[in-house]
Amino acid sequence: MGCVGGVSLLMLLVSLVAIPWVLCRLPESYLVEAPELEAHGLAKRVLRNVLGGVLLIAGLLMLVLPGQGLLTICVGLTLIDFPKKREWIKRVFSRPRLLKVINSIRERFHHSPLRAAPEQGRASDSGKTSLQ
């Protein structure tokens, strides 16, 4: 039982450091425009994916243990390379409640807020006609 408590405490401490660190490294236009692709070395890419995998697993465990499970899962997924990652990140991080939490964390560490991507194809806008 003590081992589970120790692992839970360790995951909580890691998430308290890793989540703000990753969120504050994102440029404020991250959700609006595609970032420039950087030439990462193989070691850096592997390290990012391993860290992302650890955060993803920790986030899944935090769904039943103490900690910020959903936010940790989101941050872990931003670090892992997978197809359609940018579209997923834009769709999930642009949700008002999550964006508010992310921006409050960024504000606490004196970073400007992330700008949300404009909503595309809203049904209420497409059916409007002008009457004069």
C-alpha positions in Angstrom: 0.0 0.0 0.0 2.9 2.4 0.8 4.3 1.8 -2.7 1.1 3.0 -4.4 1.0 6.1 -2.2 4.7 6.8 -3.0 4.1 6.4 -6.7 1.0 8.6 -6.5 2.9 11.3 -4.6 5.8 11.2 -7.1 3.4 11.5 -10.1 1.7 14.4 -8.5 5.0 16.2 -8.0 6.2 15.4 -11.5 2.9 16.7 -13.0 3.1 19.9 -10.9 6.5 20.7 -12.5 6.1 19.2 -16.0 2.7 20.6 -16.9 3.6 24.3 -16.3 7.0 23.8 -18.0 5.5 22.4 -21.2 2.5 24.8 -21.3 4.8 27.9 -20.8 7.1 26.7 -23.6 4.3 26.9 -26.2 4.3 30.2 -28.2 1.1 32.3 -27.8 0.1 31.7 -31.4 0.5 27.9 -31.1 -3.3 27.2 -31.6 -3.6 29.7 -34.5 -0.7 29.1 -36.8 1.5 26.1 -37.4 4.9 26.4 -35.6 8.0 26.3 -37.7 9.4 22.8 -38.0 12.7 22.5 -36.2 15.3 20.0 -37.2 15.4 17.9 -34.0 18.2 15.4 -33.4 17.2 11.8 -32.9 18.1 11.9 -29.2 16.0 15.0 -28.6 13.0 13.4 -30.5 13.3 10.1 -28.6 13.6 12.0 -25.2 10.4 14.1 -26.1 8.5 10.9 -27.0 9.6 9.1 -23.8 8.7 12.1 -21.6 5.3 12.3 -23.4 4.7 8.6 -22.9 5.6 8.9 -19.2 3.2 11.9 -18.8 0.5 10.0 -20.7 0.8 6.9 -18.5 1.0 9.1 -15.4 -2.1 11.0 -16.5 -4.0 7.8 -17.0 -3.1 6.7 -13.6 -4.1 10.1 -12.1 -7.6 9.5 -13.3 -8.0 7.2 -10.3 -5.1 8.5 -8.2 -4.5 12.1 -6.9 -3.3 14.6 -9.5 -4.3 16.5 -12.6 -5.0 13.5 -14.9 -6.7 15.1 -17.9 -4.3 18.0 -18.1 -1.3 15.6 -17.8 -2.7 13.4 -20.5 -3.1 16.4 -22.8 0.4 17.6 -22.1 1.8 14.1 -22.7 0.1 13.9 -26.0 1.5 17.3 -27.1 5.0 15.8 -26.7 4.4 12.5 -28.5 4.7 12.5 -32.3 1.6 11.0 -34.0 -0.4 11.7 -37.2 -2.9 14.5 -37.1 -1.5 15.8 -33.8 -1.9 19.5 -34.7 -5.6 19.2 -35.5 -6.3 17.3 -32.3 -4.4 19.8 -30.2 -6.2 22.7 -31.8 -9.6 21.1 -31.3 -9.0 20.1 -27.7 -7.0 23.0 -26.4 -9.4 25.6 -28.0 -12.3 24.4 -25.7 -13.1 27.4 -23.5 -12.8 25.6 -20.1 -9.5 24.0 -20.9 -8.1 27.1 -22.5 -9.0 29.1 -19.4 -7.1 26.6 -17.2 -4.1 26.6 -19.5 -4.0 30.4 -19.7 -4.3 30.8 -15.9 -1.2 28.5 -15.6 0.7 30.6 -18.2 -0.4 33.8 -16.4 0.9 32.5 -13.1 4.3 32.1 -14.7 4.2 35.5 -16.5 3.6 34.2 -20.0 1.1 35.7 -22.4 -2.1 33.6 -22.9 -2.6 31.2 -25.8 -4.7 32.7 -28.6 -7.6 30.4 -29.6 -8.1 29.4 -33.2 -11.2 30.9 -34.7 -14.2 28.5 -34.9 -14.6 27.2 -38.4 -17.9 26.3 -40.2 -20.3 27.3 -37.5 -23.8 26.2 -38.5 -25.5 29.4 -37.2 -23.2 31.5 -39.4 -23.7 29.5 -42.6 -27.5 29.8 -42.7 -27.6 33.6 -42.3 -29.1 35.8 -45.0 -29.2 39.5 -45.1 -32.6 41.0 -45.2 -33.0 44.7 -46.1 
